[in-house]
Amino acid sequence: MKEFKYYSPKSLNEIFKIFEAEKGETCLIAGGTDVMLEINSKKVNPDVVINLKSIDEINYIKEDNEFIRIGAGTTFTKLSSDAVILNSARALAQACSKVGSTQIRNLGTIGGNIVTGSACGDSVSALVALDAILVIQSPKGKREITLTDFYSPGQKSVCDGCYHNTPGIGKDEVLVEVYFKKAEKNEFSAFRKLGKRKALAKSILTVGMSIEFDDDKKVKNARISLGAVGKHPYRVTSAENIIDGKKLSDETIEDCLNEISNIVIANIGSRASCPFKKESVKGVAREVFASIIEQSSL
Ligand SMILES: Cc1cc2nc3c(=O)[nH]c(=O)nc-3n(C[C@H](O)[C@H](O)[C@H](O)COP(=O)(O)OP(=O)(O)OC[C@H]3O[C@@H](n4cnc5c(N)ncnc54)[C@H](O)[C@@H]3O)c2cc1C
């Protein structure tokens, strides 16, 4: 491993001063569960490493009248057991509880999961279904971007020295917060993951869902996300449209599952994993529907 300078700042302002003072490649570390592997294997060779662990400003879960706000430095352990997340964003609590192992959940952060930008980032799949927005800060101020746009090509340039699989963050920027709307009275969310084992398993595929019902128990607003079926998790709007305005009968759900399967074929049709994923996605999504129906006691 190449020698590097190490900083453990206590505030975002301190980080921005380090960015300004240091001319070499800098690398942020939150839990280190992704990036330390890259540094140890010399795939990433930073001159300067900045540890985010002592920055309390980015470690919180808050709710106001409209939104739930999560600091980027919040760990999976905290998210999977937090009452606000369990009550109002069940999909995210379920996703965070399924990440890696206890040790990984104690260290790994939601911000690291988002910035790493892996195809199978569990919290990301849930956050796409929750229509999350990111707050990114630099010395010039704050900007906001939807999670979906964050992963679009053409975003800000990648920090060369870092392990970023996403184009969405610049060299002098820190992801500080992710937020989304609080669930409405009749809105429920759920997440399921398919992995090779129960623990320490990278997702083979993930499904996230958030569904709001009207007073007649018809779907008023649906968001469905797929993960590990493409470069980053994404919404499947044509499948959402199938259930929109309808009651969740067995027939409607089957139609939706078939459309989700078609989307898998359209996105990874040439890959060896497609025959397996196009079938298994139906079982995983069926479980997600079952969880939502159970929560809503329809
Ligand atoms: C054994 C093992 C099992 C795993 N299992 C899973 C799993 O089941 N599901 C899953 O989704 N992931 C899994 N992971 C991957 C990893 O734990 C997650 O991606 C985790 O969320 C990374 O967070 P971190 O805080 O450790 O990020 P780090 O490794 O510290 O950082 C990752 C990247 O994000 C950047 N970064 C971090 N925070 C910020 C910020 N606030 N602003 C800007 N850039 C930032 C870093 O510079 C780096 O490029 C696993 C990893 C291991 C080693």
PDBQT file of the ligand as one rigid body, heavy atoms in Angstrom, charges set to zero:
ROOT
HETATM    1  C1  LIG A 301     -18.040  -8.633   3.123  1.00  0.00    +0.000 C 
HETATM    2  C2  LIG A 301     -18.859  -7.531   2.499  1.00  0.00    +0.000 A 
HETATM    3  C3  LIG A 301     -20.216  -7.712   2.327  1.00  0.00    +0.000 A 
HETATM    4  C4  LIG A 301     -20.988  -6.700   1.738  1.00  0.00    +0.000 A 
HETATM    5  N1  LIG A 301     -22.331  -6.920   1.580  1.00  0.00    +0.000 NA
HETATM    6  C5  LIG A 301     -23.092  -5.946   1.026  1.00  0.00    +0.000 A 
HETATM    7  C6  LIG A 301     -24.498  -6.153   0.845  1.00  0.00    +0.000 A 
HETATM    8  O1  LIG A 301     -25.069  -7.194   1.190  1.00  0.00    +0.000 OA
HETATM    9  N2  LIG A 301     -25.217  -5.151   0.283  1.00  0.00    +0.000 N 
HETATM   10  C7  LIG A 301     -24.648  -3.966  -0.110  1.00  0.00    +0.000 A 
HETATM   11  O2  LIG A 301     -25.353  -3.083  -0.615  1.00  0.00    +0.000 OA
HETATM   12  N3  LIG A 301     -23.308  -3.747   0.044  1.00  0.00    +0.000 NA
HETATM   13  C8  LIG A 301     -22.529  -4.699   0.601  1.00  0.00    +0.000 A 
HETATM   14  N4  LIG A 301     -21.176  -4.500   0.755  1.00  0.00    +0.000 N 
HETATM   15  C9  LIG A 301     -20.578  -3.264   0.246  1.00  0.00    +0.000 C 
HETATM   16  C10 LIG A 301     -20.412  -2.123   1.289  1.00  0.00    +0.000 C 
HETATM   17  O3  LIG A 301     -20.466  -2.579   2.609  1.00  0.00    +0.000 OA
HETATM   18  C11 LIG A 301     -21.479  -1.044   1.092  1.00  0.00    +0.000 C 
HETATM   19  O4  LIG A 301     -21.428  -0.532  -0.235  1.00  0.00    +0.000 OA
HETATM   20  C12 LIG A 301     -21.334   0.119   2.097  1.00  0.00    +0.000 C 
HETATM   21  O5  LIG A 301     -22.523   0.878   2.084  1.00  0.00    +0.000 OA
HETATM   22  C13 LIG A 301     -20.184   1.055   1.804  1.00  0.00    +0.000 C 
HETATM   23  O6  LIG A 301     -20.250   2.071   2.781  1.00  0.00    +0.000 OA
HETATM   24  P1  LIG A 301     -18.942   2.552   3.523  1.00  0.00    +0.000 P 
HETATM   25  O7  LIG A 301     -19.381   3.586   4.494  1.00  0.00    +0.000 OA
HETATM   26  O8  LIG A 301     -18.171   1.424   4.060  1.00  0.00    +0.000 OA
HETATM   27  O9  LIG A 301     -18.190   3.226   2.285  1.00  0.00    +0.000 OA
HETATM   28  P2  LIG A 301     -16.628   3.429   2.062  1.00  0.00    +0.000 P 
HETATM   29  O10 LIG A 301     -16.000   2.148   1.705  1.00  0.00    +0.000 OA
HETATM   30  O11 LIG A 301     -16.035   4.195   3.172  1.00  0.00    +0.000 OA
HETATM   31  O12 LIG A 301     -16.689   4.382   0.783  1.00  0.00    +0.000 OA
HETATM   32  C14 LIG A 301     -17.171   3.912  -0.452  1.00  0.00    +0.000 C 
HETATM   33  C15 LIG A 301     -16.995   5.019  -1.501  1.00  0.00    +0.000 C 
HETATM   34  O13 LIG A 301     -17.881   6.088  -1.218  1.00  0.00    +0.000 OA
HETATM   35  C16 LIG A 301     -17.140   7.303  -1.019  1.00  0.00    +0.000 C 
HETATM   36  N5  LIG A 301     -17.858   7.991   0.043  1.00  0.00    +0.000 N 
HETATM   37  C17 LIG A 301     -18.271   7.453   1.225  1.00  0.00    +0.000 A 
HETATM   38  N6  LIG A 301     -19.011   8.353   1.892  1.00  0.00    +0.000 NA
HETATM   39  C18 LIG A 301     -19.048   9.475   1.129  1.00  0.00    +0.000 A 
HETATM   40  C19 LIG A 301     -19.664  10.751   1.269  1.00  0.00    +0.000 A 
HETATM   41  N7  LIG A 301     -20.397  11.062   2.347  1.00  0.00    +0.000 N 
HETATM   42  N8  LIG A 301     -19.492  11.670   0.289  1.00  0.00    +0.000 NA
HETATM   43  C20 LIG A 301     -18.758  11.365  -0.822  1.00  0.00    +0.000 A 
HETATM   44  N9  LIG A 301     -18.163  10.180  -1.017  1.00  0.00    +0.000 NA
HETATM   45  C21 LIG A 301     -18.312   9.251  -0.050  1.00  0.00    +0.000 A 
HETATM   46  C22 LIG A 301     -15.739   6.893  -0.687  1.00  0.00    +0.000 C 
HETATM   47  O14 LIG A 301     -14.790   7.871  -1.075  1.00  0.00    +0.000 OA
HETATM   48  C23 LIG A 301     -15.602   5.639  -1.528  1.00  0.00    +0.000 C 
HETATM   49  O15 LIG A 301     -15.314   6.000  -2.855  1.00  0.00    +0.000 OA
HETATM   50  C24 LIG A 301     -20.379  -5.477   1.337  1.00  0.00    +0.000 A 
HETATM   51  C25 LIG A 301     -19.002  -5.289   1.548  1.00  0.00    +0.000 A 
HETATM   52  C26 LIG A 301     -18.249  -6.303   2.122  1.00  0.00    +0.000 A 
HETATM   53  C27 LIG A 301     -16.780  -6.063   2.339  1.00  0.00    +0.000 C 
ENDROOT
TORSDOF 0
